[in-house]
Amino acid sequence: MASSKILLITGVSSGFGRALAEEALAAGHKVVGTVRSAQAKGDFESLSANAAFGRVLDVTDFDAIDGIVAEIEAAVGPVDVLVNNAGYGHEGVMEESPLSEMRRQFDVNVFGAVAMMKAVLPFMRERRRGHILNITSMGGHITMPGITYYCGSKFALEGISEALGKEVKSFGIAVTAVAPGSFRTDWAGRSMMRTPRSIADYDPIFEPIRKAREEKSGKQLGDPQKAAHAMLAAIAADHPPAHLLLGSDALGLVRDKLSALGNEIRDWESVTVSTDG
């Protein structure tokens, strides 16, 4: 087994967070997991009497994060790996979706993740080692209508991850943006926040996508346990990737996007360079 590490994972009650916590514990690591309730804390800690540590934290409670991370460092030990997993999907056509729902989406998926990173970085920087994994999405590389705010939040987290990686590389800290495709988590089910439909003009573009997502929910290709193994491989790597796609669907869709982008850049190249000097 690789050397035992302390992982701090946000949102360990379900989905990728739960799968990664279970696989990390099985591999001999210690896991501190954030949850939203005392009951969930007890449930998580029952996974291992001496290696699973629950902390009640809402990642949008920005003022509480620094204190909780400092307490974890003092009580459990040095956080080797932060995994920003807490997040949710917002489904809604942009014109129909109020700004308050965008703000909430960014508070959880972006600001919450950044606040966690800012809390662990002083400790990692002092030790000159550490690894941050940000669970983004293939929706941080590709887009589809009806999840505009979600894609925006994941594009933001991808960009922040990549830039931060350049800022902290010389301190021995790695940052990896992990972008899953469609997995058998409850992202499209219980966890998704949906804005009510109100403008019929969008029905033809949006309804087939929503119907396909609902029909696929629970039957997605991706296995969260295998995603956890992939993340543990990235954590164990001497030179972790800045970006890691998970799933053949993500691979195909992102490759298609990059190819289309390359073609568009080529088609407009003469206009692009016409602005010089």
C-alpha positions in Angstrom: 0.0 0.0 0.0 1.2 3.5 -0.7 1.9 5.7 2.3 -1.1 6.5 4.4 -2.5 10.0 4.0 -5.1 12.2 5.6 -7.8 13.2 3.1 -10.3 16.0 3.8 -13.3 15.4 1.5 -16.3 17.7 1.4 -19.7 16.2 1.0 -19.2 12.5 2.0 -22.9 11.6 2.5 -23.4 10.4 -1.1 -22.0 10.2 -4.6 -18.4 10.6 -5.4 -17.6 11.9 -2.0 -19.0 8.8 -0.3 -17.4 6.4 -2.8 -14.0 8.1 -2.5 -14.1 8.1 1.3 -15.0 4.4 1.4 -12.2 3.4 -1.1 -9.7 5.6 0.7 -10.5 4.0 4.0 -10.2 0.6 2.5 -6.7 1.6 1.2 -5.6 2.5 4.7 -6.0 6.3 4.5 -7.6 8.5 7.2 -10.6 10.5 6.0 -12.1 13.6 7.4 -15.5 14.1 5.8 -17.8 17.1 5.9 -21.5 16.5 6.2 -24.6 18.7 6.7 -26.0 17.1 9.9 -25.1 15.4 13.2 -26.9 12.3 12.0 -24.9 12.2 8.8 -21.7 12.7 10.9 -22.5 9.6 13.0 -23.3 7.6 9.9 -20.0 8.5 8.3 -17.9 7.8 11.4 -19.5 4.4 11.6 -17.5 3.4 8.5 -14.3 3.2 10.6 -13.9 3.6 14.3 -10.3 5.0 14.1 -10.0 6.4 10.5 -13.3 8.2 9.6 -13.8 11.6 11.2 -16.9 13.6 10.5 -17.3 17.4 10.6 -20.6 19.2 10.3 -20.0 22.0 7.7 -21.9 23.8 5.0 -19.3 24.9 2.5 -21.2 28.2 2.1 -20.7 29.0 5.8 -17.5 30.8 4.7 -16.7 32.3 8.1 -16.6 28.8 9.8 -14.3 27.1 7.3 -10.9 28.4 8.5 -11.6 27.4 12.1 -12.8 23.9 11.2 -9.7 23.3 9.0 -7.4 24.5 11.8 -9.2 22.3 14.3 -8.8 19.3 11.9 -5.1 20.0 11.5 -4.7 20.1 15.3 -7.0 17.2 16.3 -6.6 14.7 13.4 -3.3 15.7 11.7 -1.9 17.4 8.6 -4.3 17.4 5.7 -2.4 15.8 2.8 -5.2 15.9 0.3 -8.2 18.2 0.0 -11.0 16.9 -2.2 -13.6 19.6 -3.0 -16.6 17.3 -3.8 -19.5 19.2 -2.3 -21.7 20.6 -5.0 -24.9 20.2 -6.9 -26.5 20.6 -10.3 -28.8 23.4 -11.2 -31.1 22.6 -14.1 -32.8 25.6 -15.8 -32.8 27.6 -19.0 -30.9 30.8 -18.4 -33.7 33.2 -19.3 -36.1 31.4 -16.9 -33.6 31.1 -14.0 -33.4 33.9 -11.4 -30.0 35.4 -10.6 -30.5 34.2 -7.0 -30.2 30.6 -8.2 -27.0 31.4 -10.1 -25.6 33.0 -6.9 -26.5 29.9 -4.9 -24.9 27.6 -7.6 -21.7 29.6 -7.5 -21.7 29.9 -3.7 -21.6 26.1 -3.4 -19.7 25.0 -6.4 -17.1 27.8 -6.7 -16.9 30.0 -3.6 -17.2 27.0 -1.2 -14.4 25.2 -3.0 -12.2 28.3 -3.1 -12.8 28.9 0.6 -11.8 25.4 1.4 -8.6 25.8 -0.7 -7.7 29.0 1.0 -8.1 27.4 4.4 -5.8 24.4 3.7 -3.1 26.3 1.6 -1.2 28.0 4.5 -0.7 24.6 6.1 0.3 22.8 2.8 2.6 25.7 1.8 4.4 25.6 5.2 4.9 21.8 4.8 5.9 22.2 1.1 3.6 19.4 0.1 -0.1 18.7 -0.6 -2.6 17.9 -3.2 -6.0 19.5 -4.0 -8.6 17.7 -6.1 -11.5 19.7 -7.3 -14.4 17.7 -8.6 -15.6 19.6 -11.6 -17.5 18.0 -14.5 -17.3 17.4 -18.2 -19.7 20.4 -18.0 -16.6 22.4 -17.1 -15.3 21.7 -20.7 -18.4 21.2 -22.8 -21.9 22.7 -22.5 -25.4 21.8 -23.1 -28.6 23.9 -23.0 -30.5 23.9 -19.8 -27.6 23.7 -17.3 -26.1 27.1 -18.1 -25.4 28.2 -14.5 -24.0 24.7 -13.6 -21.6 24.8 -16.6 -20.6 28.3 -15.7 -19.7 27.2 -12.2 -17.7 24.3 -13.4 -15.9 26.3 -16.1 -15.0 28.7 -13.3 -13.7 26.0 -11.0 -11.6 24.5 -13.9 -10.0 27.8 -14.6 -9.3 28.5 -10.9 -7.8 25.0 -10.5 -5.5 25.4 -13.4 -4.3 28.9 -12.4 -3.9 27.9 -8.7 -1.8 24.9 -9.8 0.7 27.3 -11.4 0.8 29.5 -8.3 1.6 26.7 -5.9 3.6 24.2 -8.0 6.9 25.5 -6.6 5.7 24.8 -3.1 5.3 21.1 -3.8 1.5 21.4 -4.0 -0.4 19.8 -6.9 -3.9 20.8 -8.1 -6.0 18.4 -10.1 -9.4 19.2 -11.7 -11.3 16.0 -11.9 -14.1 16.1 -14.6 -16.5 13.2 -14.5 -18.9 12.4 -17.3 -22.3 10.7 -16.5 -22.0 8.5 -13.4 -24.5 6.6 -11.2 -24.7 9.2 -8.5 -27.8 11.2 -7.5 -26.6 14.3 -9.4 -29.5 14.2 -11.8 -31.9 13.0 -9.1 -32.3 14.1 -5.5 -29.3 16.5 -5.7 -30.5 18.5 -8.7 -32.2 21.8 -8.2 -34.7 22.6 -11.0 -36.1 25.9 -12.0 -39.8 25.7 -13.1 -40.3 26.0 -16.8 -42.1 29.2 -18.0 -41.2 30.0 -21.6 -42.6 27.6 -24.3 -40.1 28.8 -26.9 -37.4 26.8 -25.2 -39.4 23.5 -25.2 -37.9 22.1 -28.5 -34.3 22.6 -27.4 -34.6 21.7 -23.7 -37.3 19.1 -23.3 -35.5 16.2 -25.2 -32.4 16.8 -23.2 -34.3 16.8 -19.9 -36.2 13.7 -20.8 -33.0 11.9 -21.8 -31.4 12.8 -18.5 -34.3 11.6 -16.5 -34.5 8.3 -18.4 -30.7 7.8 -18.0 -30.7 8.6 -14.2 -29.5 5.6 -12.3 -28.4 3.8 -15.5 -25.4 6.0 -16.4 -22.2 4.3 -17.7 -20.0 5.6 -14.9 -19.3 3.5 -11.8 -18.5 5.8 -8.8 -16.4 3.1 -7.2 -14.2 3.0 -10.3 -14.1 6.9 -10.2 -12.8 6.6 -6.7 -10.0 4.2 -7.8 -9.0 6.7 -10.5 -8.9 9.6 -8.0 -6.7 7.5 -5.6 -4.4 6.8 -8.6 -4.1 10.5 -9.2 -3.4 11.1 -5.5 -0.7 8.5 -5.5 1.0 9.8 -8.7 4.4 11.5 -8.5 3.2 14.0 -11.2 -0.6 14.3 -10.9 -2.4 15.7 -13.9 -3.8 19.3 -13.9 -6.9 17.9 -15.6 -8.4 14.4 -15.3 -11.4 13.3 -17.3 -13.4 10.4 -16.0 -15.6 8.2 -18.3 -15.6 7.4 -22.0 -18.5 9.8 -22.6 -16.5 12.7 -21.1 -13.5 11.7 -23.3 -15.6 11.6 -26.5 -17.5 14.8 -25.8 -14.4 16.9 -24.8 -12.4 15.6 -27.7 -15.2 16.6 -30.1 -15.4 20.0 -28.4 -11.6 20.6 -28.8 -11.8 19.5 -32.5 -14.7 21.8 -33.2 -12.9 24.6 -31.4 -9.7 24.0 -33.5 -11.8 24.1 -36.7 -13.4 27.4 -35.7 -10.1 29.0 -34.7 -8.8 28.0 -38.1 -11.8 29.3 -40.0 -11.5 32.7 -38.3 -7.7 32.9 -38.2 -7.5 35.7 -40.8 -9.9 37.8 -38.8 -8.1 37.0 -35.5 -4.6 38.1 -36.8 -6.0 41.1 -38.6 -6.2 43.0 -35.3 -2.4 43.1 -34.8 -0.5 46.4 -35.1 
